[in-house]
Amino acid sequence: MKAALVLMAALAVGNLAQADELADANKLMEAKNYTGAMPLYVKLASSGNAAAQFRLGEIYWYGEGVPADTAKGDEWFRKADAAGYAEAKAALTLSAQRQARQKDIDYYVQGYDGADVALSNAKCVTPDIPARSTNKQEIKGVGDGIDAWMACYNGFVQKLQDLLPAGKAIPADLANLMTDAEVGRASAQMDRAYTAVIQDARRQADKIVASRTAWQAGTNEYVNTENDRAARHKEMRDREMLDFATASGSVRDVAPNNIKR
């Protein structure tokens, strides 16, 4: 009986010591003191502490202070699950879901190209911009086409801005299956893709703006030329009318004197 009591007391002391070490390890981890926390977790986990085993699973799975290693993380989760740690089973379920969607994860981390947010998806109708317009109806038609394109383009820009910062558009259910390192790499990949999409859109916009500027200049030149021509024509007509009126007045002035009675 006495031996049993001594054994129970020793176990209690051992459990208290482990609890203290686990608390110390957790505090060090919260402070991001990975080099201090890891030896404690490994010591406790190796001695069968299920909570430490589970925590090591998280550390390796999410790459907290160590390179992410989901396989090693799953290994510790399985040990914690075997020891009856309830949260470990949920972690293993999450890991299985991750494996089922590995292709989706790889796409965002390595293959995302921004095709889903490209300007072509906005279906902005490229306006037909001639070198110049020669009547009011044509000027209005071209102007309306340019305005419609600009409204569509501005909508595209706003939608793209709503997706920033890069990584925000990763589906939430998929992001929950990714490690922090993977989310970081996916965000960088998406940032590069967004940059390429923006540059391509700007090139297209620059072409249309250049065409609009040339059209405005050509149309203004045509209008000014026509206005000058009309003004000269009016001036010539006015001069002709004045000359005619002057000539007619002279005839009336002299004609009576030449009439024989």
KERO-47513 format. One record per residue (C-alpha): z, y, x; residue in one letter. Coordinates in steps of 0.05 Angstrom, whole numbers, plus 5000, padded with zeros to 4 digits. Example, Ala and Ser with C-alpha at 12.3 -4.5 7.8 and 13.67 -1.06 7.14 Angstrom:
2
<rec><zz>5156</zz><yy>4910</yy><xx>5246</xx><residu>A</residu></rec>
<rec><zz>5143</zz><yy>4979</yy><xx>5273</xx><residu>S</residu></rec>
END
This chain:
261
<rec><zz>5000</zz><yy>5000</yy><xx>5000</xx><residu>M</residu></rec>
<rec><zz>5019</zz><yy>5047</yy><xx>5056</xx><residu>K</residu></rec>
<rec><zz>4955</zz><yy>5031</yy><xx>5092</xx><residu>A</residu></rec>
<rec><zz>4915</zz><yy>5046</yy><xx>5030</xx><residu>A</residu></rec>
<rec><zz>4949</zz><yy>5113</yy><xx>5021</xx><residu>L</residu></rec>
<rec><zz>4935</zz><yy>5131</yy><xx>5093</xx><residu>V</residu></rec>
<rec><zz>4862</zz><yy>5112</yy><xx>5084</xx><residu>L</residu></rec>
<rec><zz>4857</zz><yy>5154</yy><xx>5021</xx><residu>M</residu></rec>
<rec><zz>4890</zz><yy>5213</yy><xx>5056</xx><residu>A</residu></rec>
<rec><zz>4841</zz><yy>5206</yy><xx>5114</xx><residu>A</residu></rec>
<rec><zz>4782</zz><yy>5205</yy><xx>5066</xx><residu>L</residu></rec>
<rec><zz>4809</zz><yy>5267</yy><xx>5030</xx><residu>A</residu></rec>
<rec><zz>4817</zz><yy>5304</yy><xx>5096</xx><residu>V</residu></rec>
<rec><zz>4747</zz><yy>5282</yy><xx>5116</xx><residu>G</residu></rec>
<rec><zz>4717</zz><yy>5306</yy><xx>5051</xx><residu>N</residu></rec>
<rec><zz>4752</zz><yy>5373</yy><xx>5057</xx><residu>L</residu></rec>
<rec><zz>4726</zz><yy>5380</yy><xx>5128</xx><residu>A</residu></rec>
<rec><zz>4655</zz><yy>5364</yy><xx>5105</xx><residu>Q</residu></rec>
<rec><zz>4662</zz><yy>5414</yy><xx>5048</xx><residu>A</residu></rec>
<rec><zz>4683</zz><yy>5467</yy><xx>5097</xx><residu>D</residu></rec>
<rec><zz>4625</zz><yy>5451</yy><xx>5143</xx><residu>E</residu></rec>
<rec><zz>4576</zz><yy>5452</yy><xx>5085</xx><residu>L</residu></rec>
<rec><zz>4603</zz><yy>5519</yy><xx>5063</xx><residu>A</residu></rec>
<rec><zz>4596</zz><yy>5545</yy><xx>5134</xx><residu>D</residu></rec>
<rec><zz>4524</zz><yy>5518</yy><xx>5138</xx><residu>A</residu></rec>
<rec><zz>4506</zz><yy>5551</yy><xx>5072</xx><residu>N</residu></rec>
<rec><zz>4534</zz><yy>5618</yy><xx>5096</xx><residu>K</residu></rec>
<rec><zz>4495</zz><yy>5614</yy><xx>5160</xx><residu>L</residu></rec>
<rec><zz>4432</zz><yy>5596</yy><xx>5122</xx><residu>M</residu></rec>
<rec><zz>4441</zz><yy>5655</yy><xx>5075</xx><residu>E</residu></rec>
<rec><zz>4447</zz><yy>5700</yy><xx>5136</xx><residu>A</residu></rec>
<rec><zz>4382</zz><yy>5668</yy><xx>5163</xx><residu>K</residu></rec>
<rec><zz>4420</zz><yy>5640</yy><xx>5222</xx><residu>N</residu></rec>
<rec><zz>4377</zz><yy>5578</yy><xx>5224</xx><residu>Y</residu></rec>
<rec><zz>4397</zz><yy>5555</yy><xx>5293</xx><residu>T</residu></rec>
<rec><zz>4470</zz><yy>5555</yy><xx>5272</xx><residu>G</residu></rec>
<rec><zz>4460</zz><yy>5523</yy><xx>5204</xx><residu>A</residu></rec>
<rec><zz>4412</zz><yy>5466</yy><xx>5222</xx><residu>M</residu></rec>
<rec><zz>4459</zz><yy>5426</yy><xx>5267</xx><residu>P</residu></rec>
<rec><zz>4513</zz><yy>5428</yy><xx>5213</xx><residu>L</residu></rec>
<rec><zz>4465</zz><yy>5404</yy><xx>5159</xx><residu>Y</residu></rec>
<rec><zz>4438</zz><yy>5349</yy><xx>5203</xx><residu>V</residu></rec>
<rec><zz>4508</zz><yy>5326</yy><xx>5222</xx><residu>K</residu></rec>
<rec><zz>4531</zz><yy>5324</yy><xx>5149</xx><residu>L</residu></rec>
<rec><zz>4466</zz><yy>5293</yy><xx>5123</xx><residu>A</residu></rec>
<rec><zz>4468</zz><yy>5239</yy><xx>5176</xx><residu>S</residu></rec>
<rec><zz>4538</zz><yy>5221</yy><xx>5155</xx><residu>S</residu></rec>
<rec><zz>4515</zz><yy>5212</yy><xx>5083</xx><residu>G</residu></rec>
<rec><zz>4531</zz><yy>5279</yy><xx>5052</xx><residu>N</residu></rec>
<rec><zz>4483</zz><yy>5283</yy><xx>4993</xx><residu>A</residu></rec>
<rec><zz>4487</zz><yy>5358</yy><xx>4985</xx><residu>A</residu></rec>
<rec><zz>4468</zz><yy>5368</yy><xx>5058</xx><residu>A</residu></rec>
<rec><zz>4412</zz><yy>5317</yy><xx>5051</xx><residu>Q</residu></rec>
<rec><zz>4385</zz><yy>5356</yy><xx>4991</xx><residu>F</residu></rec>
<rec><zz>4391</zz><yy>5422</yy><xx>5028</xx><residu>R</residu></rec>
<rec><zz>4353</zz><yy>5393</yy><xx>5088</xx><residu>L</residu></rec>
<rec><zz>4299</zz><yy>5371</yy><xx>5039</xx><residu>G</residu></rec>
<rec><zz>4292</zz><yy>5442</yy><xx>5015</xx><residu>E</residu></rec>
<rec><zz>4292</zz><yy>5470</yy><xx>5085</xx><residu>I</residu></rec>
<rec><zz>4235</zz><yy>5425</yy><xx>5108</xx><residu>Y</residu></rec>
<rec><zz>4198</zz><yy>5430</yy><xx>5043</xx><residu>W</residu></rec>
<rec><zz>4196</zz><yy>5506</yy><xx>5041</xx><residu>Y</residu></rec>
<rec><zz>4196</zz><yy>5517</yy><xx>5117</xx><residu>G</residu></rec>
<rec><zz>4260</zz><yy>5557</yy><xx>5121</xx><residu>E</residu></rec>
<rec><zz>4271</zz><yy>5568</yy><xx>5195</xx><residu>G</residu></rec>
<rec><zz>4229</zz><yy>5507</yy><xx>5213</xx><residu>V</residu></rec>
<rec><zz>4155</zz><yy>5491</yy><xx>5205</xx><residu>P</residu></rec>
<rec><zz>4142</zz><yy>5468</yy><xx>5134</xx><residu>A</residu></rec>
<rec><zz>4139</zz><yy>5392</yy><xx>5130</xx><residu>D</residu></rec>
<rec><zz>4137</zz><yy>5368</yy><xx>5058</xx><residu>T</residu></rec>
<rec><zz>4136</zz><yy>5295</yy><xx>5080</xx><residu>A</residu></rec>
<rec><zz>4202</zz><yy>5303</yy><xx>5118</xx><residu>K</residu></rec>
<rec><zz>4229</zz><yy>5343</yy><xx>5060</xx><residu>G</residu></rec>
<rec><zz>4213</zz><yy>5287</yy><xx>5011</xx><residu>D</residu></rec>
<rec><zz>4247</zz><yy>5238</yy><xx>5058</xx><residu>E</residu></rec>
<rec><zz>4313</zz><yy>5277</yy><xx>5053</xx><residu>W</residu></rec>
<rec><zz>4304</zz><yy>5285</yy><xx>4978</xx><residu>F</residu></rec>
<rec><zz>4298</zz><yy>5210</yy><xx>4970</xx><residu>R</residu></rec>
<rec><zz>4362</zz><yy>5200</yy><xx>5010</xx><residu>K</residu></rec>
<rec><zz>4398</zz><yy>5251</yy><xx>4967</xx><residu>A</residu></rec>
<rec><zz>4371</zz><yy>5218</yy><xx>4904</xx><residu>D</residu></rec>
<rec><zz>4395</zz><yy>5149</yy><xx>4928</xx><residu>A</residu></rec>
<rec><zz>4463</zz><yy>5180</yy><xx>4939</xx><residu>A</residu></rec>
<rec><zz>4463</zz><yy>5203</yy><xx>4866</xx><residu>G</residu></rec>
<rec><zz>4449</zz><yy>5278</yy><xx>4877</xx><residu>Y</residu></rec>
<rec><zz>4421</zz><yy>5299</yy><xx>4810</xx><residu>A</residu></rec>
<rec><zz>4376</zz><yy>5356</yy><xx>4834</xx><residu>E</residu></rec>
<rec><zz>4341</zz><yy>5311</yy><xx>4883</xx><residu>A</residu></rec>
<rec><zz>4305</zz><yy>5273</yy><xx>4828</xx><residu>K</residu></rec>
<rec><zz>4276</zz><yy>5338</yy><xx>4800</xx><residu>A</residu></rec>
<rec><zz>4254</zz><yy>5357</yy><xx>4870</xx><residu>A</residu></rec>
<rec><zz>4217</zz><yy>5291</yy><xx>4879</xx><residu>L</residu></rec>
<rec><zz>4184</zz><yy>5302</yy><xx>4811</xx><residu>T</residu></rec>
<rec><zz>4161</zz><yy>5370</yy><xx>4835</xx><residu>L</residu></rec>
<rec><zz>4135</zz><yy>5340</yy><xx>4899</xx><residu>S</residu></rec>
<rec><zz>4094</zz><yy>5289</yy><xx>4859</xx><residu>A</residu></rec>
<rec><zz>4064</zz><yy>5345</yy><xx>4819</xx><residu>Q</residu></rec>
<rec><zz>4047</zz><yy>5380</yy><xx>4883</xx><residu>R</residu></rec>
<rec><zz>4010</zz><yy>5319</yy><xx>4910</xx><residu>Q</residu></rec>
<rec><zz>3970</zz><yy>5317</yy><xx>4845</xx><residu>A</residu></rec>
<rec><zz>3948</zz><yy>5389</yy><xx>4855</xx><residu>R</residu></rec>
<rec><zz>3938</zz><yy>5388</yy><xx>4930</xx><residu>Q</residu></rec>
<rec><zz>3864</zz><yy>5407</yy><xx>4922</xx><residu>K</residu></rec>
<rec><zz>3882</zz><yy>5469</yy><xx>4883</xx><residu>D</residu></rec>
<rec><zz>3933</zz><yy>5489</yy><xx>4936</xx><residu>I</residu></rec>
<rec><zz>3882</zz><yy>5478</yy><xx>4991</xx><residu>D</residu></rec>
<rec><zz>3832</zz><yy>5521</yy><xx>4953</xx><residu>Y</residu></rec>
<rec><zz>3877</zz><yy>5582</yy><xx>4952</xx><residu>Y</residu></rec>
<rec><zz>3903</zz><yy>5571</yy><xx>5023</xx><residu>V</residu></rec>
<rec><zz>3836</zz><yy>5558</yy><xx>5056</xx><residu>Q</residu></rec>
<rec><zz>3776</zz><yy>5564</yy><xx>5009</xx><residu>G</residu></rec>
<rec><zz>3787</zz><yy>5622</yy><xx>4962</xx><residu>Y</residu></rec>
<rec><zz>3726</zz><yy>5668</yy><xx>4966</xx><residu>D</residu></rec>
<rec><zz>3737</zz><yy>5719</yy><xx>4910</xx><residu>G</residu></rec>
<rec><zz>3677</zz><yy>5695</yy><xx>4869</xx><residu>A</residu></rec>
<rec><zz>3720</zz><yy>5700</yy><xx>4806</xx><residu>D</residu></rec>
<rec><zz>3732</zz><yy>5775</yy><xx>4815</xx><residu>V</residu></rec>
<rec><zz>3663</zz><yy>5795</yy><xx>4843</xx><residu>A</residu></rec>
<rec><zz>3627</zz><yy>5855</yy><xx>4813</xx><residu>L</residu></rec>
<rec><zz>3574</zz><yy>5807</yy><xx>4784</xx><residu>S</residu></rec>
<rec><zz>3627</zz><yy>5780</yy><xx>4736</xx><residu>N</residu></rec>
<rec><zz>3635</zz><yy>5849</yy><xx>4705</xx><residu>A</residu></rec>
<rec><zz>3561</zz><yy>5845</yy><xx>4683</xx><residu>K</residu></rec>
<rec><zz>3549</zz><yy>5919</yy><xx>4696</xx><residu>C</residu></rec>
<rec><zz>3477</zz><yy>5935</yy><xx>4678</xx><residu>V</residu></rec>
<rec><zz>3443</zz><yy>5967</yy><xx>4737</xx><residu>T</residu></rec>
<rec><zz>3411</zz><yy>6032</yy><xx>4712</xx><residu>P</residu></rec>
<rec><zz>3336</zz><yy>6043</yy><xx>4720</xx><residu>D</residu></rec>
<rec><zz>3333</zz><yy>6107</yy><xx>4761</xx><residu>I</residu></rec>
<rec><zz>3263</zz><yy>6137</yy><xx>4773</xx><residu>P</residu></rec>
<rec><zz>3247</zz><yy>6186</yy><xx>4828</xx><residu>A</residu></rec>
<rec><zz>3248</zz><yy>6241</yy><xx>4775</xx><residu>R</residu></rec>
<rec><zz>3248</zz><yy>6252</yy><xx>4700</xx><residu>S</residu></rec>
<rec><zz>3198</zz><yy>6299</yy><xx>4668</xx><residu>T</residu></rec>
<rec><zz>3226</zz><yy>6309</yy><xx>4597</xx><residu>N</residu></rec>
<rec><zz>3292</zz><yy>6316</yy><xx>4562</xx><residu>K</residu></rec>
<rec><zz>3290</zz><yy>6248</yy><xx>4529</xx><residu>Q</residu></rec>
<rec><zz>3279</zz><yy>6213</yy><xx>4595</xx><residu>E</residu></rec>
<rec><zz>3333</zz><yy>6253</yy><xx>4629</xx><residu>I</residu></rec>
<rec><zz>3383</zz><yy>6234</yy><xx>4574</xx><residu>K</residu></rec>
<rec><zz>3363</zz><yy>6161</yy><xx>4577</xx><residu>G</residu></rec>
<rec><zz>3372</zz><yy>6157</yy><xx>4653</xx><residu>V</residu></rec>
<rec><zz>3438</zz><yy>6196</yy><xx>4649</xx><residu>G</residu></rec>
<rec><zz>3465</zz><yy>6150</yy><xx>4595</xx><residu>D</residu></rec>
<rec><zz>3447</zz><yy>6089</yy><xx>4637</xx><residu>G</residu></rec>
<rec><zz>3483</zz><yy>6117</yy><xx>4698</xx><residu>I</residu></rec>
<rec><zz>3545</zz><yy>6136</yy><xx>4657</xx><residu>D</residu></rec>
<rec><zz>3548</zz><yy>6065</yy><xx>4626</xx><residu>A</residu></rec>
<rec><zz>3544</zz><yy>6034</yy><xx>4695</xx><residu>W</residu></rec>
<rec><zz>3598</zz><yy>6080</yy><xx>4723</xx><residu>M</residu></rec>
<rec><zz>3645</zz><yy>6063</yy><xx>4665</xx><residu>A</residu></rec>
<rec><zz>3634</zz><yy>5989</yy><xx>4677</xx><residu>C</residu></rec>
<rec><zz>3644</zz><yy>5997</yy><xx>4752</xx><residu>Y</residu></rec>
<rec><zz>3709</zz><yy>6036</yy><xx>4743</xx><residu>N</residu></rec>
<rec><zz>3733</zz><yy>5980</yy><xx>4697</xx><residu>G</residu></rec>
<rec><zz>3718</zz><yy>5929</yy><xx>4752</xx><residu>F</residu></rec>
<rec><zz>3757</zz><yy>5971</yy><xx>4803</xx><residu>V</residu></rec>
<rec><zz>3817</zz><yy>5976</yy><xx>4756</xx><residu>Q</residu></rec>
<rec><zz>3818</zz><yy>5901</yy><xx>4744</xx><residu>K</residu></rec>
<rec><zz>3816</zz><yy>5888</yy><xx>4818</xx><residu>L</residu></rec>
<rec><zz>3872</zz><yy>5937</yy><xx>4830</xx><residu>Q</residu></rec>
<rec><zz>3914</zz><yy>5901</yy><xx>4777</xx><residu>D</residu></rec>
<rec><zz>3909</zz><yy>5838</yy><xx>4819</xx><residu>L</residu></rec>
<rec><zz>3941</zz><yy>5870</yy><xx>4879</xx><residu>L</residu></rec>
<rec><zz>3980</zz><yy>5855</yy><xx>4921</xx><residu>P</residu></rec>
<rec><zz>3938</zz><yy>5795</yy><xx>4943</xx><residu>A</residu></rec>
<rec><zz>3970</zz><yy>5730</yy><xx>4921</xx><residu>G</residu></rec>
<rec><zz>3993</zz><yy>5758</yy><xx>4855</xx><residu>K</residu></rec>
<rec><zz>3936</zz><yy>5722</yy><xx>4820</xx><residu>A</residu></rec>
<rec><zz>3957</zz><yy>5652</yy><xx>4844</xx><residu>I</residu></rec>
<rec><zz>3975</zz><yy>5614</yy><xx>4780</xx><residu>P</residu></rec>
<rec><zz>4050</zz><yy>5614</yy><xx>4772</xx><residu>A</residu></rec>
<rec><zz>4055</zz><yy>5539</yy><xx>4761</xx><residu>D</residu></rec>
<rec><zz>4015</zz><yy>5527</yy><xx>4825</xx><residu>L</residu></rec>
<rec><zz>4055</zz><yy>5578</yy><xx>4866</xx><residu>A</residu></rec>
<rec><zz>4119</zz><yy>5540</yy><xx>4847</xx><residu>N</residu></rec>
<rec><zz>4090</zz><yy>5479</yy><xx>4881</xx><residu>L</residu></rec>
<rec><zz>4072</zz><yy>5515</yy><xx>4945</xx><residu>M</residu></rec>
<rec><zz>4115</zz><yy>5527</yy><xx>5006</xx><residu>T</residu></rec>
<rec><zz>4130</zz><yy>5598</yy><xx>5027</xx><residu>D</residu></rec>
<rec><zz>4084</zz><yy>5589</yy><xx>5087</xx><residu>A</residu></rec>
<rec><zz>4028</zz><yy>5566</yy><xx>5041</xx><residu>E</residu></rec>
<rec><zz>4037</zz><yy>5625</yy><xx>4994</xx><residu>V</residu></rec>
<rec><zz>4034</zz><yy>5671</yy><xx>5055</xx><residu>G</residu></rec>
<rec><zz>3969</zz><yy>5639</yy><xx>5080</xx><residu>R</residu></rec>
<rec><zz>3940</zz><yy>5640</yy><xx>5010</xx><residu>A</residu></rec>
<rec><zz>3956</zz><yy>5714</yy><xx>5003</xx><residu>S</residu></rec>
<rec><zz>3922</zz><yy>5728</yy><xx>5070</xx><residu>A</residu></rec>
<rec><zz>3861</zz><yy>5688</yy><xx>5048</xx><residu>Q</residu></rec>
<rec><zz>3858</zz><yy>5725</yy><xx>4982</xx><residu>M</residu></rec>
<rec><zz>3866</zz><yy>5792</yy><xx>5017</xx><residu>D</residu></rec>
<rec><zz>3806</zz><yy>5776</yy><xx>5061</xx><residu>R</residu></rec>
<rec><zz>3766</zz><yy>5755</yy><xx>5000</xx><residu>A</residu></rec>
<rec><zz>3784</zz><yy>5817</yy><xx>4961</xx><residu>Y</residu></rec>
<rec><zz>3764</zz><yy>5860</yy><xx>5020</xx><residu>T</residu></rec>
<rec><zz>3696</zz><yy>5827</yy><xx>5022</xx><residu>A</residu></rec>
<rec><zz>3688</zz><yy>5836</yy><xx>4947</xx><residu>V</residu></rec>
<rec><zz>3706</zz><yy>5910</yy><xx>4951</xx><residu>I</residu></rec>
<rec><zz>3658</zz><yy>5921</yy><xx>5009</xx><residu>Q</residu></rec>
<rec><zz>3601</zz><yy>5888</yy><xx>4972</xx><residu>D</residu></rec>
<rec><zz>3616</zz><yy>5928</yy><xx>4909</xx><residu>A</residu></rec>
<rec><zz>3617</zz><yy>5992</yy><xx>4949</xx><residu>R</residu></rec>
<rec><zz>3549</zz><yy>5977</yy><xx>4979</xx><residu>R</residu></rec>
<rec><zz>3520</zz><yy>5968</yy><xx>4910</xx><residu>Q</residu></rec>
<rec><zz>3554</zz><yy>6031</yy><xx>4885</xx><residu>A</residu></rec>
<rec><zz>3529</zz><yy>6070</yy><xx>4945</xx><residu>D</residu></rec>
<rec><zz>3457</zz><yy>6050</yy><xx>4929</xx><residu>K</residu></rec>
<rec><zz>3463</zz><yy>6072</yy><xx>4857</xx><residu>I</residu></rec>
<rec><zz>3497</zz><yy>6138</yy><xx>4876</xx><residu>V</residu></rec>
<rec><zz>3443</zz><yy>6151</yy><xx>4928</xx><residu>A</residu></rec>
<rec><zz>3389</zz><yy>6136</yy><xx>4875</xx><residu>S</residu></rec>
<rec><zz>3424</zz><yy>6182</yy><xx>4826</xx><residu>R</residu></rec>
<rec><zz>3428</zz><yy>6238</yy><xx>4877</xx><residu>T</residu></rec>
<rec><zz>3354</zz><yy>6231</yy><xx>4894</xx><residu>A</residu></rec>
<rec><zz>3337</zz><yy>6229</yy><xx>4820</xx><residu>W</residu></rec>
<rec><zz>3377</zz><yy>6292</yy><xx>4806</xx><residu>Q</residu></rec>
<rec><zz>3344</zz><yy>6328</yy><xx>4864</xx><residu>A</residu></rec>
<rec><zz>3274</zz><yy>6305</yy><xx>4843</xx><residu>G</residu></rec>
<rec><zz>3286</zz><yy>6323</yy><xx>4771</xx><residu>T</residu></rec>
<rec><zz>3315</zz><yy>6391</yy><xx>4788</xx><residu>N</residu></rec>
<rec><zz>3256</zz><yy>6405</yy><xx>4834</xx><residu>E</residu></rec>
<rec><zz>3207</zz><yy>6386</yy><xx>4779</xx><residu>Y</residu></rec>
<rec><zz>3244</zz><yy>6428</yy><xx>4727</xx><residu>V</residu></rec>
<rec><zz>3247</zz><yy>6488</yy><xx>4774</xx><residu>N</residu></rec>
<rec><zz>3174</zz><yy>6481</yy><xx>4791</xx><residu>T</residu></rec>
<rec><zz>3155</zz><yy>6476</yy><xx>4717</xx><residu>E</residu></rec>
<rec><zz>3200</zz><yy>6536</yy><xx>4700</xx><residu>N</residu></rec>
<rec><zz>3167</zz><yy>6576</yy><xx>4756</xx><residu>D</residu></rec>
<rec><zz>3098</zz><yy>6556</yy><xx>4732</xx><residu>R</residu></rec>
<rec><zz>3116</zz><yy>6574</yy><xx>4660</xx><residu>A</residu></rec>
<rec><zz>3145</zz><yy>6640</yy><xx>4683</xx><residu>A</residu></rec>
<rec><zz>3082</zz><yy>6656</yy><xx>4723</xx><residu>R</residu></rec>
<rec><zz>3039</zz><yy>6635</yy><xx>4664</xx><residu>H</residu></rec>
<rec><zz>3079</zz><yy>6680</yy><xx>4618</xx><residu>K</residu></rec>
<rec><zz>3075</zz><yy>6737</yy><xx>4667</xx><residu>E</residu></rec>
<rec><zz>3000</zz><yy>6728</yy><xx>4672</xx><residu>M</residu></rec>
<rec><zz>2993</zz><yy>6726</yy><xx>4596</xx><residu>R</residu></rec>
<rec><zz>3036</zz><yy>6788</yy><xx>4589</xx><residu>D</residu></rec>
<rec><zz>2993</zz><yy>6824</yy><xx>4640</xx><residu>R</residu></rec>
<rec><zz>2930</zz><yy>6803</yy><xx>4605</xx><residu>E</residu></rec>
<rec><zz>2957</zz><yy>6826</yy><xx>4539</xx><residu>M</residu></rec>
<rec><zz>2978</zz><yy>6892</yy><xx>4570</xx><residu>L</residu></rec>
<rec><zz>2910</zz><yy>6901</yy><xx>4602</xx><residu>D</residu></rec>
<rec><zz>2877</zz><yy>6885</yy><xx>4536</xx><residu>F</residu></rec>
<rec><zz>2921</zz><yy>6933</yy><xx>4499</xx><residu>A</residu></rec>
<rec><zz>2908</zz><yy>6987</yy><xx>4550</xx><residu>T</residu></rec>
<rec><zz>2833</zz><yy>6975</yy><xx>4547</xx><residu>A</residu></rec>
<rec><zz>2834</zz><yy>6976</yy><xx>4471</xx><residu>S</residu></rec>
<rec><zz>2872</zz><yy>7041</yy><xx>4470</xx><residu>G</residu></rec>
<rec><zz>2822</zz><yy>7074</yy><xx>4516</xx><residu>S</residu></rec>
<rec><zz>2764</zz><yy>7054</yy><xx>4471</xx><residu>V</residu></rec>
<rec><zz>2799</zz><yy>7083</yy><xx>4411</xx><residu>R</residu></rec>
<rec><zz>2813</zz><yy>7147</yy><xx>4449</xx><residu>D</residu></rec>
<rec><zz>2741</zz><yy>7160</yy><xx>4470</xx><residu>V</residu></rec>
<rec><zz>2702</zz><yy>7128</yy><xx>4414</xx><residu>A</residu></rec>
<rec><zz>2708</zz><yy>7186</yy><xx>4363</xx><residu>P</residu></rec>
<rec><zz>2679</zz><yy>7236</yy><xx>4412</xx><residu>N</residu></rec>
<rec><zz>2617</zz><yy>7195</yy><xx>4420</xx><residu>N</residu></rec>
<rec><zz>2601</zz><yy>7188</yy><xx>4346</xx><residu>I</residu></rec>
<rec><zz>2543</zz><yy>7231</yy><xx>4325</xx><residu>K</residu></rec>
<rec><zz>2547</zz><yy>7267</yy><xx>4259</xx><residu>R</residu></rec>
END
